[in-house]
Amino acid sequence: MLTGLISGAAIGAALGLLFAPKKGSETRKKITETGDSYLKDAKGKMNEFSDSINEKAEALKSKGKENFSKAEKKINQAKAEINEMRSR
């Protein structure tokens, strides 16, 4: 969706510049500058998105390890209780 929005904005801006009453060289320069600007913004947004996903994945991984550790501890406690019951 983000890619479509950025692409639409870039196409709209390019079309607006093409129909503007300026010299061709000025228009081409402006289109290049605008395209570069949109590309830079898109790359920045993608990097932010990627960083966000990585942070969430790391948090999920950490939470999973924590839950596994808790489960392992409870299993060991249960085994100890079973061994204690057997020894009686």
PyMOL Python script that loads the backbone (N, CA, C, O; Angstrom):
from pymol import cmd

cmd.read_pdbstr("""\
ATOM      1  N   MET A   1       0.833  -1.182   0.000  1.00  0.00           N
ATOM      2  CA  MET A   1       0.000   0.000   0.000  1.00  0.00           C
ATOM      3  C   MET A   1       0.878   1.245   0.000  1.00  0.00           C
ATOM      4  O   MET A   1       0.613   2.201  -0.729  1.00  0.00           O
ATOM      5  N   LEU A   2       1.925   1.227   0.823  1.00  0.00           N
ATOM      6  CA  LEU A   2       2.842   2.364   0.900  1.00  0.00           C
ATOM      7  C   LEU A   2       3.521   2.579  -0.451  1.00  0.00           C
ATOM      8  O   LEU A   2       3.685   3.716  -0.895  1.00  0.00           O
ATOM      9  N   THR A   3       3.909   1.502  -1.092  1.00  0.00           N
ATOM     10  CA  THR A   3       4.569   1.609  -2.393  1.00  0.00           C
ATOM     11  C   THR A   3       3.621   2.220  -3.420  1.00  0.00           C
ATOM     12  O   THR A   3       4.025   3.066  -4.218  1.00  0.00           O
ATOM     13  N   GLY A   4       2.365   1.792  -3.399  1.00  0.00           N
ATOM     14  CA  GLY A   4       1.374   2.336  -4.324  1.00  0.00           C
ATOM     15  C   GLY A   4       1.134   3.815  -4.098  1.00  0.00           C
ATOM     16  O   GLY A   4       1.005   4.588  -5.047  1.00  0.00           O
ATOM     17  N   LEU A   5       1.074   4.200  -2.836  1.00  0.00           N
ATOM     18  CA  LEU A   5       0.864   5.604  -2.499  1.00  0.00           C
ATOM     19  C   LEU A   5       2.031   6.463  -2.984  1.00  0.00           C
ATOM     20  O   LEU A   5       1.826   7.523  -3.575  1.00  0.00           O
ATOM     21  N   ILE A   6       3.238   6.005  -2.734  1.00  0.00           N
ATOM     22  CA  ILE A   6       4.426   6.756  -3.154  1.00  0.00           C
ATOM     23  C   ILE A   6       4.514   6.799  -4.678  1.00  0.00           C
ATOM     24  O   ILE A   6       4.835   7.837  -5.258  1.00  0.00           O
ATOM     25  N   SER A   7       4.230   5.674  -5.318  1.00  0.00           N
ATOM     26  CA  SER A   7       4.271   5.635  -6.787  1.00  0.00           C
ATOM     27  C   SER A   7       3.245   6.590  -7.379  1.00  0.00           C
ATOM     28  O   SER A   7       3.545   7.319  -8.324  1.00  0.00           O
ATOM     29  N   GLY A   8       2.045   6.590  -6.831  1.00  0.00           N
ATOM     30  CA  GLY A   8       0.997   7.485  -7.312  1.00  0.00           C
ATOM     31  C   GLY A   8       1.375   8.942  -7.156  1.00  0.00           C
ATOM     32  O   GLY A   8       1.143   9.758  -8.049  1.00  0.00           O
ATOM     33  N   ALA A   9       1.961   9.261  -6.013  1.00  0.00           N
ATOM     34  CA  ALA A   9       2.391  10.640  -5.775  1.00  0.00           C
ATOM     35  C   ALA A   9       3.489  11.041  -6.756  1.00  0.00           C
ATOM     36  O   ALA A   9       3.484  12.156  -7.278  1.00  0.00           O
ATOM     37  N   ALA A  10       4.423  10.137  -7.003  1.00  0.00           N
ATOM     38  CA  ALA A  10       5.524  10.427  -7.928  1.00  0.00           C
ATOM     39  C   ALA A  10       5.000  10.612  -9.352  1.00  0.00           C
ATOM     40  O   ALA A  10       5.424  11.525 -10.060  1.00  0.00           O
ATOM     41  N   ILE A  11       4.092   9.757  -9.760  1.00  0.00           N
ATOM     42  CA  ILE A  11       3.526   9.877 -11.114  1.00  0.00           C
ATOM     43  C   ILE A  11       2.742  11.175 -11.246  1.00  0.00           C
ATOM     44  O   ILE A  11       2.851  11.869 -12.257  1.00  0.00           O
ATOM     45  N   GLY A  12       1.949  11.507 -10.226  1.00  0.00           N
ATOM     46  CA  GLY A  12       1.187  12.750 -10.249  1.00  0.00           C
ATOM     47  C   GLY A  12       2.092  13.963 -10.317  1.00  0.00           C
ATOM     48  O   GLY A  12       1.828  14.902 -11.068  1.00  0.00           O
ATOM     49  N   ALA A  13       3.143  13.944  -9.545  1.00  0.00           N
ATOM     50  CA  ALA A  13       4.088  15.065  -9.562  1.00  0.00           C
ATOM     51  C   ALA A  13       4.779  15.174 -10.919  1.00  0.00           C
ATOM     52  O   ALA A  13       4.954  16.273 -11.446  1.00  0.00           O
ATOM     53  N   ALA A  14       5.167  14.036 -11.479  1.00  0.00           N
ATOM     54  CA  ALA A  14       5.837  14.042 -12.783  1.00  0.00           C
ATOM     55  C   ALA A  14       4.897  14.577 -13.869  1.00  0.00           C
ATOM     56  O   ALA A  14       5.310  15.374 -14.711  1.00  0.00           O
ATOM     57  N   LEU A  15       3.649  14.142 -13.846  1.00  0.00           N
ATOM     58  CA  LEU A  15       2.684  14.628 -14.838  1.00  0.00           C
ATOM     59  C   LEU A  15       2.434  16.126 -14.678  1.00  0.00           C
ATOM     60  O   LEU A  15       2.324  16.854 -15.664  1.00  0.00           O
ATOM     61  N   GLY A  16       2.348  16.571 -13.443  1.00  0.00           N
ATOM     62  CA  GLY A  16       2.165  17.997 -13.190  1.00  0.00           C
ATOM     63  C   GLY A  16       3.321  18.813 -13.737  1.00  0.00           C
ATOM     64  O   GLY A  16       3.129  19.890 -14.302  1.00  0.00           O
ATOM     65  N   LEU A  17       4.509  18.290 -13.564  1.00  0.00           N
ATOM     66  CA  LEU A  17       5.689  18.992 -14.068  1.00  0.00           C
ATOM     67  C   LEU A  17       5.764  18.965 -15.597  1.00  0.00           C
ATOM     68  O   LEU A  17       6.214  19.927 -16.219  1.00  0.00           O
ATOM     69  N   LEU A  18       5.325  17.869 -16.190  1.00  0.00           N
ATOM     70  CA  LEU A  18       5.370  17.767 -17.642  1.00  0.00           C
ATOM     71  C   LEU A  18       4.452  18.791 -18.315  1.00  0.00           C
ATOM     72  O   LEU A  18       4.764  19.301 -19.391  1.00  0.00           O
ATOM     73  N   PHE A  19       3.339  19.081 -17.684  1.00  0.00           N
ATOM     74  CA  PHE A  19       2.386  20.018 -18.269  1.00  0.00           C
ATOM     75  C   PHE A  19       2.589  21.448 -17.789  1.00  0.00           C
ATOM     76  O   PHE A  19       1.814  22.336 -18.142  1.00  0.00           O
ATOM     77  N   ALA A  20       3.616  21.675 -16.995  1.00  0.00           N
ATOM     78  CA  ALA A  20       3.921  23.025 -16.520  1.00  0.00           C
ATOM     79  C   ALA A  20       4.556  23.826 -17.655  1.00  0.00           C
ATOM     80  O   ALA A  20       5.279  23.265 -18.479  1.00  0.00           O
ATOM     81  N   PRO A  21       4.292  25.132 -17.704  1.00  0.00           N
ATOM     82  CA  PRO A  21       4.837  25.965 -18.798  1.00  0.00           C
ATOM     83  C   PRO A  21       6.289  26.366 -18.549  1.00  0.00           C
ATOM     84  O   PRO A  21       6.582  27.539 -18.317  1.00  0.00           O
ATOM     85  N   LYS A  22       7.191  25.392 -18.598  1.00  0.00           N
ATOM     86  CA  LYS A  22       8.619  25.657 -18.423  1.00  0.00           C
ATOM     87  C   LYS A  22       9.373  25.046 -19.583  1.00  0.00           C
ATOM     88  O   LYS A  22       8.821  24.282 -20.375  1.00  0.00           O
ATOM     89  N   LYS A  23      10.636  25.394 -19.668  1.00  0.00           N
ATOM     90  CA  LYS A  23      11.504  24.812 -20.693  1.00  0.00           C
ATOM     91  C   LYS A  23      11.680  23.318 -20.403  1.00  0.00           C
ATOM     92  O   LYS A  23      11.598  22.885 -19.253  1.00  0.00           O
ATOM     93  N   GLY A  24      11.920  22.550 -21.450  1.00  0.00           N
ATOM     94  CA  GLY A  24      12.100  21.106 -21.312  1.00  0.00           C
ATOM     95  C   GLY A  24      13.230  20.729 -20.380  1.00  0.00           C
ATOM     96  O   GLY A  24      13.089  19.805 -19.579  1.00  0.00           O
ATOM     97  N   SER A  25      14.343  21.424 -20.467  1.00  0.00           N
ATOM     98  CA  SER A  25      15.493  21.099 -19.615  1.00  0.00           C
ATOM     99  C   SER A  25      15.166  21.372 -18.150  1.00  0.00           C
ATOM    100  O   SER A  25      15.563  20.607 -17.271  1.00  0.00           O
ATOM    101  N   GLU A  26      14.450  22.451 -17.887  1.00  0.00           N
ATOM    102  CA  GLU A  26      14.058  22.755 -16.499  1.00  0.00           C
ATOM    103  C   GLU A  26      13.087  21.707 -15.978  1.00  0.00           C
ATOM    104  O   GLU A  26      13.180  21.265 -14.833  1.00  0.00           O
ATOM    105  N   THR A  27      12.157  21.319 -16.839  1.00  0.00           N
ATOM    106  CA  THR A  27      11.165  20.314 -16.443  1.00  0.00           C
ATOM    107  C   THR A  27      11.833  18.972 -16.162  1.00  0.00           C
ATOM    108  O   THR A  27      11.528  18.322 -15.163  1.00  0.00           O
ATOM    109  N   ARG A  28      12.743  18.558 -17.040  1.00  0.00           N
ATOM    110  CA  ARG A  28      13.439  17.289 -16.820  1.00  0.00           C
ATOM    111  C   ARG A  28      14.260  17.324 -15.535  1.00  0.00           C
ATOM    112  O   ARG A  28      14.299  16.342 -14.793  1.00  0.00           O
ATOM    113  N   LYS A  29      14.910  18.446 -15.273  1.00  0.00           N
ATOM    114  CA  LYS A  29      15.691  18.594 -14.045  1.00  0.00           C
ATOM    115  C   LYS A  29      14.776  18.492 -12.833  1.00  0.00           C
ATOM    116  O   LYS A  29      15.108  17.821 -11.855  1.00  0.00           O
ATOM    117  N   LYS A  30      13.636  19.149 -12.894  1.00  0.00           N
ATOM    118  CA  LYS A  30      12.690  19.122 -11.775  1.00  0.00           C
ATOM    119  C   LYS A  30      12.135  17.714 -11.561  1.00  0.00           C
ATOM    120  O   LYS A  30      11.975  17.271 -10.424  1.00  0.00           O
ATOM    121  N   ILE A  31      11.839  17.008 -12.670  1.00  0.00           N
ATOM    122  CA  ILE A  31      11.351  15.627 -12.563  1.00  0.00           C
ATOM    123  C   ILE A  31      12.408  14.750 -11.904  1.00  0.00           C
ATOM    124  O   ILE A  31      12.087  13.936 -11.038  1.00  0.00           O
ATOM    125  N   THR A  32      13.655  14.909 -12.303  1.00  0.00           N
ATOM    126  CA  THR A  32      14.749  14.129 -11.720  1.00  0.00           C
ATOM    127  C   THR A  32      14.879  14.420 -10.230  1.00  0.00           C
ATOM    128  O   THR A  32      15.011  13.499  -9.424  1.00  0.00           O
ATOM    129  N   GLU A  33      14.842  15.689  -9.868  1.00  0.00           N
ATOM    130  CA  GLU A  33      14.953  16.066  -8.453  1.00  0.00           C
ATOM    131  C   GLU A  33      13.788  15.512  -7.642  1.00  0.00           C
ATOM    132  O   GLU A  33      13.976  14.982  -6.547  1.00  0.00           O
ATOM    133  N   THR A  34      12.591  15.639  -8.190  1.00  0.00           N
ATOM    134  CA  THR A  34      11.411  15.132  -7.483  1.00  0.00           C
ATOM    135  C   THR A  34      11.479  13.615  -7.349  1.00  0.00           C
ATOM    136  O   THR A  34      11.190  13.072  -6.282  1.00  0.00           O
ATOM    137  N   GLY A  35      11.858  12.931  -8.424  1.00  0.00           N
ATOM    138  CA  GLY A  35      11.990  11.473  -8.369  1.00  0.00           C
ATOM    139  C   GLY A  35      13.020  11.041  -7.346  1.00  0.00           C
ATOM    140  O   GLY A  35      12.791  10.096  -6.591  1.00  0.00           O
ATOM    141  N   ASP A  36      14.152  11.727  -7.316  1.00  0.00           N
ATOM    142  CA  ASP A  36      15.191  11.407  -6.335  1.00  0.00           C
ATOM    143  C   ASP A  36      14.682  11.620  -4.905  1.00  0.00           C
ATOM    144  O   ASP A  36      14.966  10.834  -4.001  1.00  0.00           O
ATOM    145  N   SER A  37      13.926  12.701  -4.732  1.00  0.00           N
ATOM    146  CA  SER A  37      13.376  13.000  -3.413  1.00  0.00           C
ATOM    147  C   SER A  37      12.404  11.901  -2.959  1.00  0.00           C
ATOM    148  O   SER A  37      12.463  11.442  -1.818  1.00  0.00           O
ATOM    149  N   TYR A  38      11.512  11.488  -3.866  1.00  0.00           N
ATOM    150  CA  TYR A  38      10.562  10.428  -3.526  1.00  0.00           C
ATOM    151  C   TYR A  38      11.282   9.108  -3.271  1.00  0.00           C
ATOM    152  O   TYR A  38      10.912   8.359  -2.366  1.00  0.00           O
ATOM    153  N   LEU A  39      12.299   8.827  -4.059  1.00  0.00           N
ATOM    154  CA  LEU A  39      13.057   7.595  -3.869  1.00  0.00           C
ATOM    155  C   LEU A  39      13.766   7.598  -2.519  1.00  0.00           C
ATOM    156  O   LEU A  39      13.772   6.589  -1.814  1.00  0.00           O
ATOM    157  N   LYS A  40      14.361   8.730  -2.163  1.00  0.00           N
ATOM    158  CA  LYS A  40      15.043   8.857  -0.871  1.00  0.00           C
ATOM    159  C   LYS A  40      14.036   8.666   0.270  1.00  0.00           C
ATOM    160  O   LYS A  40      14.322   7.968   1.243  1.00  0.00           O
ATOM    161  N   ASP A  41      12.862   9.288   0.147  1.00  0.00           N
ATOM    162  CA  ASP A  41      11.828   9.136   1.175  1.00  0.00           C
ATOM    163  C   ASP A  41      11.367   7.689   1.286  1.00  0.00           C
ATOM    164  O   ASP A  41      11.189   7.169   2.387  1.00  0.00           O
ATOM    165  N   ALA A  42      11.176   7.040   0.135  1.00  0.00           N
ATOM    166  CA  ALA A  42      10.728   5.646   0.140  1.00  0.00           C
ATOM    167  C   ALA A  42      11.768   4.744   0.796  1.00  0.00           C
ATOM    168  O   ALA A  42      11.424   3.859   1.580  1.00  0.00           O
ATOM    169  N   LYS A  43      13.042   4.969   0.474  1.00  0.00           N
ATOM    170  CA  LYS A  43      14.103   4.170   1.098  1.00  0.00           C
ATOM    171  C   LYS A  43      14.125   4.377   2.602  1.00  0.00           C
ATOM    172  O   LYS A  43      14.302   3.425   3.362  1.00  0.00           O
ATOM    173  N   GLY A  44      13.944   5.630   3.038  1.00  0.00           N
ATOM    174  CA  GLY A  44      13.913   5.920   4.468  1.00  0.00           C
ATOM    175  C   GLY A  44      12.765   5.206   5.156  1.00  0.00           C
ATOM    176  O   GLY A  44      12.935   4.636   6.233  1.00  0.00           O
ATOM    177  N   LYS A  45      11.589   5.238   4.529  1.00  0.00           N
ATOM    178  CA  LYS A  45      10.421   4.566   5.111  1.00  0.00           C
ATOM    179  C   LYS A  45      10.633   3.064   5.159  1.00  0.00           C
ATOM    180  O   LYS A  45      10.256   2.417   6.136  1.00  0.00           O
ATOM    181  N   MET A  46      11.233   2.500   4.116  1.00  0.00           N
ATOM    182  CA  MET A  46      11.500   1.065   4.108  1.00  0.00           C
ATOM    183  C   MET A  46      12.514   0.688   5.192  1.00  0.00           C
ATOM    184  O   MET A  46      12.371  -0.353   5.834  1.00  0.00           O
ATOM    185  N   ASN A  47      13.520   1.512   5.397  1.00  0.00           N
ATOM    186  CA  ASN A  47      14.495   1.254   6.459  1.00  0.00           C
ATOM    187  C   ASN A  47      13.827   1.328   7.826  1.00  0.00           C
ATOM    188  O   ASN A  47      14.097   0.493   8.689  1.00  0.00           O
ATOM    189  N   GLU A  48      12.960   2.312   8.034  1.00  0.00           N
ATOM    190  CA  GLU A  48      12.237   2.420   9.300  1.00  0.00           C
ATOM    191  C   GLU A  48      11.365   1.193   9.519  1.00  0.00           C
ATOM    192  O   GLU A  48      11.322   0.640  10.618  1.00  0.00           O
ATOM    193  N   PHE A  49      10.666   0.767   8.461  1.00  0.00           N
ATOM    194  CA  PHE A  49       9.811  -0.409   8.549  1.00  0.00           C
ATOM    195  C   PHE A  49      10.631  -1.652   8.871  1.00  0.00           C
ATOM    196  O   PHE A  49      10.245  -2.454   9.722  1.00  0.00           O
ATOM    197  N   SER A  50      11.754  -1.809   8.193  1.00  0.00           N
ATOM    198  CA  SER A  50      12.631  -2.951   8.424  1.00  0.00           C
ATOM    199  C   SER A  50      13.158  -2.960   9.860  1.00  0.00           C
ATOM    200  O   SER A  50      13.176  -4.002  10.516  1.00  0.00           O
ATOM    201  N   ASP A  51      13.587  -1.791  10.342  1.00  0.00           N
ATOM    202  CA  ASP A  51      14.074  -1.691  11.718  1.00  0.00           C
ATOM    203  C   ASP A  51      12.969  -2.053  12.706  1.00  0.00           C
ATOM    204  O   ASP A  51      13.214  -2.751  13.689  1.00  0.00           O
ATOM    205  N   SER A  52      11.758  -1.578  12.443  1.00  0.00           N
ATOM    206  CA  SER A  52      10.622  -1.869  13.312  1.00  0.00           C
ATOM    207  C   SER A  52      10.342  -3.369  13.356  1.00  0.00           C
ATOM    208  O   SER A  52      10.110  -3.934  14.425  1.00  0.00           O
ATOM    209  N   ILE A  53      10.366  -4.003  12.198  1.00  0.00           N
ATOM    210  CA  ILE A  53      10.121  -5.451  12.128  1.00  0.00           C
ATOM    211  C   ILE A  53      11.223  -6.202  12.871  1.00  0.00           C
ATOM    212  O   ILE A  53      10.938  -7.156  13.594  1.00  0.00           O
ATOM    213  N   ASN A  54      12.472  -5.785  12.701  1.00  0.00           N
ATOM    214  CA  ASN A  54      13.585  -6.446  13.391  1.00  0.00           C
ATOM    215  C   ASN A  54      13.458  -6.303  14.904  1.00  0.00           C
ATOM    216  O   ASN A  54      13.707  -7.256  15.642  1.00  0.00           O
ATOM    217  N   GLU A  55      13.074  -5.125  15.364  1.00  0.00           N
ATOM    218  CA  GLU A  55      12.897  -4.913  16.807  1.00  0.00           C
ATOM    219  C   GLU A  55      11.792  -5.812  17.349  1.00  0.00           C
ATOM    220  O   GLU A  55      11.939  -6.414  18.412  1.00  0.00           O
ATOM    221  N   LYS A  56      10.692  -5.898  16.618  1.00  0.00           N
ATOM    222  CA  LYS A  56       9.574  -6.741  17.066  1.00  0.00           C
ATOM    223  C   LYS A  56       9.956  -8.211  17.047  1.00  0.00           C
ATOM    224  O   LYS A  56       9.560  -8.966  17.935  1.00  0.00           O
ATOM    225  N   ALA A  57      10.719  -8.622  16.046  1.00  0.00           N
ATOM    226  CA  ALA A  57      11.163 -10.018  15.972  1.00  0.00           C
ATOM    227  C   ALA A  57      12.087 -10.354  17.141  1.00  0.00           C
ATOM    228  O   ALA A  57      11.980 -11.423  17.743  1.00  0.00           O
ATOM    229  N   GLU A  58      12.989  -9.433  17.452  1.00  0.00           N
ATOM    230  CA  GLU A  58      13.895  -9.654  18.586  1.00  0.00           C
ATOM    231  C   GLU A  58      13.128  -9.727  19.901  1.00  0.00           C
ATOM    232  O   GLU A  58      13.428 -10.563  20.753  1.00  0.00           O
ATOM    233  N   ALA A  59      12.133  -8.845  20.066  1.00  0.00           N
ATOM    234  CA  ALA A  59      11.317  -8.862  21.282  1.00  0.00           C
ATOM    235  C   ALA A  59      10.555 -10.178  21.389  1.00  0.00           C
ATOM    236  O   ALA A  59      10.461 -10.759  22.470  1.00  0.00           O
ATOM    237  N   LEU A  60      10.014 -10.645  20.276  1.00  0.00           N
ATOM    238  CA  LEU A  60       9.277 -11.906  20.264  1.00  0.00           C
ATOM    239  C   LEU A  60      10.206 -13.074  20.573  1.00  0.00           C
ATOM    240  O   LEU A  60       9.845 -13.990  21.312  1.00  0.00           O
ATOM    241  N   LYS A  61      11.396 -13.032  20.005  1.00  0.00           N
ATOM    242  CA  LYS A  61      12.391 -14.081  20.251  1.00  0.00           C
ATOM    243  C   LYS A  61      12.770 -14.114  21.729  1.00  0.00           C
ATOM    244  O   LYS A  61      12.859 -15.184  22.333  1.00  0.00           O
ATOM    245  N   SER A  62      12.989 -12.942  22.300  1.00  0.00           N
ATOM    246  CA  SER A  62      13.337 -12.847  23.718  1.00  0.00           C
ATOM    247  C   SER A  62      12.208 -13.377  24.596  1.00  0.00           C
ATOM    248  O   SER A  62      12.445 -14.110  25.556  1.00  0.00           O
ATOM    249  N   LYS A  63      10.981 -12.997  24.255  1.00  0.00           N
ATOM    250  CA  LYS A  63       9.822 -13.455  25.024  1.00  0.00           C
ATOM    251  C   LYS A  63       9.683 -14.969  24.918  1.00  0.00           C
ATOM    252  O   LYS A  63       9.352 -15.638  25.897  1.00  0.00           O
ATOM    253  N   GLY A  64       9.937 -15.508  23.722  1.00  0.00           N
ATOM    254  CA  GLY A  64       9.872 -16.953  23.538  1.00  0.00           C
ATOM    255  C   GLY A  64      10.902 -17.675  24.387  1.00  0.00           C
ATOM    256  O   GLY A  64      10.600 -18.704  24.992  1.00  0.00           O
ATOM    257  N   LYS A  65      12.120 -17.143  24.437  1.00  0.00           N
ATOM    258  CA  LYS A  65      13.165 -17.749  25.270  1.00  0.00           C
ATOM    259  C   LYS A  65      12.772 -17.693  26.744  1.00  0.00           C
ATOM    260  O   LYS A  65      12.981 -18.648  27.492  1.00  0.00           O
ATOM    261  N   GLU A  66      12.204 -16.568  27.147  1.00  0.00           N
ATOM    262  CA  GLU A  66      11.778 -16.407  28.537  1.00  0.00           C
ATOM    263  C   GLU A  66      10.690 -17.424  28.884  1.00  0.00           C
ATOM    264  O   GLU A  66      10.745 -18.063  29.934  1.00  0.00           O
ATOM    265  N   ASN A  67       9.706 -17.570  28.003  1.00  0.00           N
ATOM    266  CA  ASN A  67       8.625 -18.524  28.247  1.00  0.00           C
ATOM    267  C   ASN A  67       9.149 -19.954  28.248  1.00  0.00           C
ATOM    268  O   ASN A  67       8.704 -20.774  29.051  1.00  0.00           O
ATOM    269  N   PHE A  68      10.085 -20.261  27.360  1.00  0.00           N
ATOM    270  CA  PHE A  68      10.671 -21.597  27.327  1.00  0.00           C
ATOM    271  C   PHE A  68      11.409 -21.883  28.625  1.00  0.00           C
ATOM    272  O   PHE A  68      11.327 -22.983  29.172  1.00  0.00           O
ATOM    273  N   SER A  69      12.127 -20.882  29.110  1.00  0.00           N
ATOM    274  CA  SER A  69      12.869 -21.047  30.360  1.00  0.00           C
ATOM    275  C   SER A  69      11.919 -21.307  31.523  1.00  0.00           C
ATOM    276  O   SER A  69      12.187 -22.159  32.370  1.00  0.00           O
ATOM    277  N   LYS A  70      10.819 -20.580  31.563  1.00  0.00           N
ATOM    278  CA  LYS A  70       9.817 -20.785  32.625  1.00  0.00           C
ATOM    279  C   LYS A  70       9.214 -22.179  32.532  1.00  0.00           C
ATOM    280  O   LYS A  70       9.038 -22.853  33.547  1.00  0.00           O
ATOM    281  N   ALA A  71       8.899 -22.610  31.315  1.00  0.00           N
ATOM    282  CA  ALA A  71       8.310 -23.937  31.118  1.00  0.00           C
ATOM    283  C   ALA A  71       9.300 -25.020  31.528  1.00  0.00           C
ATOM    284  O   ALA A  71       8.927 -26.007  32.162  1.00  0.00           O
ATOM    285  N   GLU A  72      10.557 -24.828  31.164  1.00  0.00           N
ATOM    286  CA  GLU A  72      11.582 -25.798  31.515  1.00  0.00           C
ATOM    287  C   GLU A  72      11.733 -25.898  33.035  1.00  0.00           C
ATOM    288  O   GLU A  72      11.914 -26.988  33.577  1.00  0.00           O
ATOM    289  N   LYS A  73      11.659 -24.775  33.701  1.00  0.00           N
ATOM    290  CA  LYS A  73      11.763 -24.751  35.165  1.00  0.00           C
ATOM    291  C   LYS A  73      10.595 -25.510  35.796  1.00  0.00           C
ATOM    292  O   LYS A  73      10.785 -26.273  36.743  1.00  0.00           O
ATOM    293  N   LYS A  74       9.388 -25.299  35.271  1.00  0.00           N
ATOM    294  CA  LYS A  74       8.213 -25.995  35.809  1.00  0.00           C
ATOM    295  C   LYS A  74       8.299 -27.497  35.546  1.00  0.00           C
ATOM    296  O   LYS A  74       7.891 -28.298  36.387  1.00  0.00           O
ATOM    297  N   ILE A  75       8.820 -27.877  34.400  1.00  0.00           N
ATOM    298  CA  ILE A  75       8.986 -29.296  34.085  1.00  0.00           C
ATOM    299  C   ILE A  75       9.964 -29.933  35.062  1.00  0.00           C
ATOM    300  O   ILE A  75       9.720 -31.029  35.566  1.00  0.00           O
ATOM    301  N   ASN A  76      11.060 -29.252  35.325  1.00  0.00           N
ATOM    302  CA  ASN A  76      12.048 -29.776  36.277  1.00  0.00           C
ATOM    303  C   ASN A  76      11.463 -29.892  37.678  1.00  0.00           C
ATOM    304  O   ASN A  76      11.758 -30.848  38.395  1.00  0.00           O
ATOM    305  N   GLN A  77      10.633 -28.923  38.076  1.00  0.00           N
ATOM    306  CA  GLN A  77       9.981 -28.992  39.385  1.00  0.00           C
ATOM    307  C   GLN A  77       9.022 -30.179  39.440  1.00  0.00           C
ATOM    308  O   GLN A  77       8.959 -30.886  40.446  1.00  0.00           O
ATOM    309  N   ALA A  78       8.288 -30.390  38.373  1.00  0.00           N
ATOM    310  CA  ALA A  78       7.348 -31.510  38.316  1.00  0.00           C
ATOM    311  C   ALA A  78       8.101 -32.836  38.387  1.00  0.00           C
ATOM    312  O   ALA A  78       7.666 -33.758  39.077  1.00  0.00           O
ATOM    313  N   LYS A  79       9.227 -32.939  37.680  1.00  0.00           N
ATOM    314  CA  LYS A  79      10.033 -34.156  37.725  1.00  0.00           C
ATOM    315  C   LYS A  79      10.549 -34.410  39.141  1.00  0.00           C
ATOM    316  O   LYS A  79      10.564 -35.546  39.615  1.00  0.00           O
ATOM    317  N   ALA A  80      10.967 -33.340  39.803  1.00  0.00           N
ATOM    318  CA  ALA A  80      11.469 -33.479  41.173  1.00  0.00           C
ATOM    319  C   ALA A  80      10.351 -33.956  42.093  1.00  0.00           C
ATOM    320  O   ALA A  80      10.577 -34.809  42.950  1.00  0.00           O
ATOM    321  N   GLU A  81       9.161 -33.418  41.924  1.00  0.00           N
ATOM    322  CA  GLU A  81       8.024 -33.844  42.750  1.00  0.00           C
ATOM    323  C   GLU A  81       7.670 -35.305  42.478  1.00  0.00           C
ATOM    324  O   GLU A  81       7.345 -36.047  43.405  1.00  0.00           O
ATOM    325  N   ILE A  82       7.730 -35.717  41.226  1.00  0.00           N
ATOM    326  CA  ILE A  82       7.435 -37.117  40.878  1.00  0.00           C
ATOM    327  C   ILE A  82       8.474 -38.032  41.500  1.00  0.00           C
ATOM    328  O   ILE A  82       8.129 -39.075  42.056  1.00  0.00           O
ATOM    329  N   ASN A  83       9.740 -37.653  41.413  1.00  0.00           N
ATOM    330  CA  ASN A  83      10.804 -38.480  42.018  1.00  0.00           C
ATOM    331  C   ASN A  83      10.650 -38.534  43.533  1.00  0.00           C
ATOM    332  O   ASN A  83      10.914 -39.573  44.140  1.00  0.00           O
ATOM    333  N   GLU A  84      10.234 -37.450  44.147  1.00  0.00           N
ATOM    334  CA  GLU A  84      10.015 -37.428  45.592  1.00  0.00           C
ATOM    335  C   GLU A  84       8.867 -38.336  45.966  1.00  0.00           C
ATOM    336  O   GLU A  84       8.931 -39.039  46.974  1.00  0.00           O
ATOM    337  N   MET A  85       7.807 -38.329  45.158  1.00  0.00           N
ATOM    338  CA  MET A  85       6.659 -39.202  45.444  1.00  0.00           C
ATOM    339  C   MET A  85       7.028 -40.661  45.291  1.00  0.00           C
ATOM    340  O   MET A  85       6.551 -41.506  46.048  1.00  0.00           O
ATOM    341  N   ARG A  86       7.876 -40.969  44.317  1.00  0.00           N
ATOM    342  CA  ARG A  86       8.297 -42.354  44.085  1.00  0.00           C
ATOM    343  C   ARG A  86       9.161 -42.852  45.240  1.00  0.00           C
ATOM    344  O   ARG A  86       9.100 -44.031  45.590  1.00  0.00           O
ATOM    345  N   SER A  87       9.944 -41.993  45.821  1.00  0.00           N
ATOM    346  CA  SER A  87      10.855 -42.406  46.878  1.00  0.00           C
ATOM    347  C   SER A  87      10.152 -42.633  48.205  1.00  0.00           C
ATOM    348  O   SER A  87      10.769 -43.183  49.118  1.00  0.00           O
ATOM    349  N   ARG A  88       8.948 -42.255  48.354  1.00  0.00           N
ATOM    350  CA  ARG A  88       8.214 -42.442  49.632  1.00  0.00           C
ATOM    351  C   ARG A  88       7.791 -43.838  49.814  1.00  0.00           C
ATOM    352  O   ARG A  88       7.169 -44.168  50.823  1.00  0.00           O
TER     353      ARG A  88
END
""", "prot")
cmd.dss("prot")
cmd.show_as("cartoon", "prot")
cmd.util.cbc("prot")
cmd.orient("prot")
